[in-house]
Amino acid sequence: MSQDISSILSNYDGIGIGDLVRNKEIKPIEIYEEAVNRTLELNPKLNFLWYEGFEEGRKMANNPNLPDGPFKGVPWLVKELASMWEGLPLHNHCPYLKDGITPFDSYLVKQIKKSGFLLLGKSIAPEMGWALSSEPKMHGPVKSPWDLNLTPGGSSGGSAAAVAARVTPISDASDGGGSIRVPASYCGLVGLKPSKGRVSLSPALSDYWYGGAIFLCVSRTVRDTAAFLEITGGSLPGDPYYMPLPKEGFLPEVTKDPGKLKIAFVDESPEGCTSIDPEVKDGLNKTAKKLEELGHQITKEKIPYDFWELNNAYTNITTLQTSAFFDNFETIVGRKIKEGDTENLYWTMYQKGKTFSGHDHSNHVENLRQICRNVIQKMNEFDVWMTPVTPMTPRKLGYYDMSLDVDTYNNTIMGPDCPFTSPFNATGLPAISLPLHFTKNNIPVGIQFISREADDKTLFRLAGQLEINLPWKDKKPPISF
């Protein structure tokens, strides 16, 4: 493999690679084989991939009819968590679902294939996803390319580790409580959780977690994320939340002046949550200073919600729907789920969910929607809110103990660490993590920005401005190409 191809995969983003392929300056198979070689070299160290799709990927790369989309020839990792790529295994790292095979492509995957991506394999996530680390017992922990003792985040940790290590410039990610933004923060990447309903879950899902769970990507550049949302986003007829794409798309927004924004700045955690680490606070303060230099108005504010009230309302809903999810698979698996078929976290979540009546669930949904409406109205006073992604720098591997029961886990492990992420799954507001700070030990710290309802455009404009003024593209982890 030529040094030119190696340099291209290390330094170009997905749009850049796609341009070279479409212009016939490089061949898809050249980029693909370099990605395969990098996978074989780095996966034993980082453990980001559990299923190799090399045979199918090579067929796609050599196909003269490979779609001429914006990401033509770019290797793609499918996240092992509800991503529906026909014919691939799908078990969510859960022993109960260990024999699962995806029966069809989701709408999002159809759009991915039309864009010219090449299948590299399936990335590792935590069992069933509810963790800010990626350590499933079925396939072992994903390690951070910045420090092998640390988590690269969850649940999209496998994809994020591979993108940070320069195996591929962009890959599959999804977010139900921070699972795009946290891995992006911990790996030095761009991670957008789009507005509720911006990406269709058709046909397998429609309203999972009432719009709180959404699919997109982790990437190294803002324009890759914007372009990816353009090709995969938009509501389909019958989707529960109507969120069409703007006619002009999102990619042009990246280079537009955001204007002088009114930005609220939060640097304190809610009571009962993890305290903000001095390194995280340092990143917030430095970013606030830069924003002021760029002409934005920065105002320090308290967090605009009662986190535990909102979190309990949200997790009541996710608990019931997760319980129903397992029961729905009884006919497919051929038996009911039993203790030992999943981590204790999920076994106790399954049992707790079954205690809720229909009336309980109706009241939980109404309660959550009232809380979220009030939060959104409070946040409307500002164009953008700036917060940490997580209060702390990346945890050491092993912290997120899924052997705990669901209430202990949510109240002492998961909840305290996600006071700035899960509320925006519940409210549906768009939120992005940008790699704007690095600790003294050279560990990435993402800064989160949240905009008004359905206003993904403002986030892209602000992110594009910050990418120029606080550039991160040349910052690579120790374990990378």
N, C-alpha and C positions, 0 to 999 in steps of 0.2 A: 504494500500500500504506500502510495507516494506521500511525501511530507506535506504536499499541498492539500491533499484530502484530509490529512490529520489536522492541519492548521485550520481548515475550513470548519470541520466539525467542532473544534475547540472554541473558535472565535466568532463564527457566524450564528445568528439566530435562525429560527425556522423560516421566516420570510426570506431571509438572505439566501439560505440553502435552496429554497424553492425557486427563487429567481435564477440561480445558477443552473439548476436542473432544467427548467423550462427553456432557458437560453442555450441549452446543450453544451454548456461549458464543463459540466461534470455529469456523470451518469448516476442514476439512482442506486445501482448496485455497488458503486464505489463507496458512496456514503454509507450504505447499508452494511457492507462488509467491515468497514472501519468501526461502526457501532457494535457489531457482533464481537469483533476482537476486543473492544473495550469492555464489553459485558463479561466476556470470558476472563479477562484479566482482573477486573475490579469486583465482580460479584462475590468471589470468595472472601474478599475483605469487608465489603459493605452489606452483602446479602439483601440487595434491593429487588431481585427477580427470583421467582420460584418456578415459572413455566417458560420454556424457550419456544418461541414461535418462529424460529429461524427458517424452517422449511417453507412455511407459507409466506414469510416475509420476502424470501428470495424469489419466489414465484411472482409476487406482486412487483418487486423491483425490476424483474426481467420482462414483465408484461408490456408489450409495445402500446397497449391501450390504457396504461396507467393514467388515471384522471389528471388533467392538466390544471390542478387547483393550486392555491397559494402555498400549500405545504408539500408540493410534489417532491417525493424522494426523502422526506423527513421520517426517521425511525420513530415509532410510537409505542409506548408502554401502556397497556390496558390495566387499570387498577383492579385488583382482586376485591371488589366490593360493589356488587350490583351493576357493574358495567356489562352491558349485554352485547357481546361480539359472538355471532353465531358460530357454533362448533367448538368454542373454547371451554375448558373447565370453568365452573363457577360454584364455589363453595363458601365464599366469605370467610375462609380460614376456620370454619366451624365443622367439627367432626360429624355432627348430625347431617350436614349437607355435603359430605365429602365426595359423593359420586355425581354431583351436579354437572350438567352440561348445558350450555346456553342454547336454547332452541331457535333463536332469531336475533337479528340485529335490532337494537333500539334505534329510534329516530336519530339520536345524537351520533351513534356509531355509523349510521348510513351517511350522515353528513361528513364525518371524519374520513370515511373511505373515499367519498367524492372529492375530498380536498387533496388527495394524493399521498396521504400518510402510509407508511409501511409498518406492518406488525413486527415488533421486536420480541414481545412476550408479555407476561403478566407480572405486575409489580406487587410487592407485599404490603399489606395493611394489617391493622390489629383485627383480631376476631370480631366480626360484626360491627367494627368501626368506632365504638364509643370509648376512645382513648386518645390522648394527645401524644402517644407514642405508637410504634408499629412493631409489636412483639408477639405475634401469634405462636402458640405452642406447636402448631402444625408445621411451621416453616422457620421458626426462630426469629431473633430480633434483627431489624434493620439498624445499621450503625451510621452515625453521621460522618460524612467525609471531612468534616472540620475537626472532629475529635471522636475517635472510636469508642470512647466511654460514654458518649452522650447520645440521646435520641435525636434523629432528624425530624421528629414530630410525627403526628398522626392526625387523621388516619391515612393521609396520602404520603406517608413517609418513604415508601419504596420509590415512588415516582420522583419525589423531591430529591432524594439522595442521588438518583441517576442523573437528573438534570443538573444538579450542582456539580457533579463529578465530570460533566461534559461528555456523558455517554450519548445524550440526545438533548436538543435545546428546549424541548417542550414535551409534556406528557400529561396523561389522564389524572384528574383529581376530582374530588367531590367533598362537600362540606355540609354537615348537619349540626355542628357545634363549634367549628373552627378548623375543620379538617383540610381546608385549602390554605387558610391564612397562617396557621401555626407551622406546618412544614415549610411554607415559604419563608416565614420569619427565621426559623432555625437553620435554614439552608442557604440564605442569601438570595432569595428569588422573589419574583412578582407573583402574588396570589390574590386573585379577585374572587370574592363571593358575590355574584351578580344579584340584581333585584329578584325578589320572589316572582317566579313564573317566567323569568327571562329565558330559561332553557326548558324545553318540553321533556317530560319523563316518559313520553309515549314509546311503545304501547304497553309496557309491563306495569307501569305505575302512573298514577294521575295526581294524587294529592297526598303523597307520603309526608308525614309530620306536618301536614297543613302548610305546605310550601317551605318548610324549614330546611329540607334537604335539597341540595342543588348540585349539578355537575358542571365542571368546567376544566381547568388545567392549572398546572404550575409552569412557569416559563422564566427565561432570563431577561426578557425585555418587555416593556409595556406594549409595544406594537404587536408582538406575537399574541399576547393575551387579548388585545383588542380585535385582531384579525380572527382569532379563534372564536370569540364570542359572535362575530359577524357570521361565520359559517355554520355555527351550531345553534345559535339563539333564535328566538321568535316563537310565539305561541302558535299552536295548531288548533284548528276548529275543535271545539269541545273541551279544550284544556280549562281547568278550573280557575286559573288566573290569566287574565288577558294582558300580555306584555309584548306587543309586536316590536320588531326591530325598527329603529328610525330609518327613514328612506336613504339617508346619506351614509348609514352604517356608523361604526365606532372608530375605525382606523383613522379617518381624518381628524378626529377629536384629539388624538395624541399630540399633534403638532400645533394645536390652537392655543392661543393665550387664554388662560382661565379667568383673566380679569383680576380684580382686587377682591379676594374672598374674605368673608367674615368667618373666622375659624375658632371654634371652641377647643380648648386644650385641657385635657384631663390627665392628672398625674398622681391621683390617689386611688387606691383600690377600695371597693365597698367593704363595710364592716364584715368580718368573718371570712374574708378572702385572703389569698396570698399577698403579702406586702410587696410593693414595687421595689425591685432590686435597684440599688444605686446605679448600676450600669445601664439599666433600662431607662431610668430617670434621666441619666446623662444624655442618652440618645434622644429622648423627647425634648429636652431643653435645647440641644444643638439644632434639632430640626425646627423648633419654634423660632429660634433666632434666624435661621436661614429664610424661613417663610416671611418673617418681618422684613428682612432685607429685600425680598422679592415684592414687597408692597402689600402683603396680606395683613389683615387686622387680627391679632391673636388675643383671645380673652380666656383667662383661666376660669374653668367651671367645675362644679361638682358633677359626678356621674349622674345622668338624668333619669335614673330608674332605681327602684328597690330590687337589687339583683336577686336576692333569695326568693322574693315573692314571684318574680318573673321566671326564675330558674325552676322553681317547684311546679309552676303552672305548665311550663314547657315539658319537663321530664314526666309529669303525669301522662301527658299525651304520648310522648315517645315510648314510655313504658307499655302502655296499652297496645299501641300499634306494633311494637316489637313482639309482644306476646301473641297477638293475632297473626303476625308473620309466621311464627313457628307452627301454629295450628294450621295455617293455610298449606303448609308443606307436608302435612300428614299423608295426603293421598299420593304425593309424588315420591316421598321417601318410603312409604309403605308401612309406617308405624308412627305412633305418637312419640314426641320427644320425651326423653327421660333424663334423670339426673346423671351427670357424667358425659352427656352428649355435647355439652358446651361448657364454657367457663362458668364458675359459680355466679359471677356477676349476672350472666344472662339467664341462668337457671332461676335465680331469685327474681330477676326482672320479669321472666315469664310467669312465675307464680303470682307476683304482685299485680301484674296486669290483669290477670284473671279475676282478681277481687273487685275490680271496678265494674259497676253496673252501667247500663246504657245511659241512665240518668246522670250517673257520675261523669261519664265521658262528655255528655252534652254540656254539663256545667263547667267541666274543665276547659272545653273549647271556648265557651262564651267568656269565661274568666280570662283566659289568655288573650283573646281578641280585645277585650276592654283594656287590659293592661297595656298591650302593644299600641293601641290607638292613642292612649295618653302619652306614652313614650314618644311616639312619632310626632305628636303635636308639640311637645316640649322641644324636641330637637329641631323643629322647623324654624326656630329663632336664628339658626346659623346656617350658612351655606354648607359647611363641613365641620365634622367633629374629628379631633385627633386624639388617639389613645394608644396605649401599648397594645400589642397583639396578645401577649401574656404578661403577667406582672413580673415574671422571672425569666432568666436566661434558660437555655435547654436543660431539662432534668437529666440525671444519669439514668442509664438503662436499668429497668427493674422497678422504677418508682410507681408506675401505674399498675397496681396489683389487682388483677381481675379475679383473684380467688376470694375477694371480699364480697359481701352481700351488696345488693344494689343501693340500699340507703346509705350504708357506711361509705361505699365508694363515691357516690354522688355528693355526699355532705362533707367528706374529709379529703378526697383525692381529686376528683374531676371538677366538681363545682368551684372550689376555691381557686383553681388555676384558669378558669375560663370566664371570668366576669366581664371581659371585654369582647368576647367572640360570640358565644351562644345567644346573647340577647338580640343579635342582628340576624340570626337564623329565625328566631321567633317573630321579630318585627318585619322581616323581609327587606330591610334597608340594605342597599349595596354597600360593601365594605371591602377595602383592599389593603393588603400588607405590602410594604415596599422596603427593600433592604438598605435602609438609610444610615445604619449605625453598626459599628463593630466594637466589641469589648477590647479591653487591654490585652486579652488572650486571643484576639482575632476570631471571636465567635460572633456570627451575625445576630443582630437584633432588629427585627422588623418593626416598623411604625405603621399603625393602622389609621386609615381615613374612612369616614362614613359620611355619605351624602344623603340628601333628601330622598323621599320615596320616588323610585323609578328614575333617579337622576344619575345613572351610570356615567353619563357624558362628563359631568364635572369631575368625577374621579379620574377619568382618562386624561382630561386636560391638565389637572394638577399633577398627576403621576408623570406625564410627559415633561412637564416643566421641571420637576424634581430630578428626573432621570438625567437631564442636562446639567443641572446645577449641583447635584450631589451624586455624581456618576458611580455606578457599581460594576459595570460590565467586565472590568479587568480584574476583579477580586475573585480569586479561585481558592478553593479549599486545598489543604495539603495533599489529600488523596483525590487526584483528578488528572485529566490530560490537558 
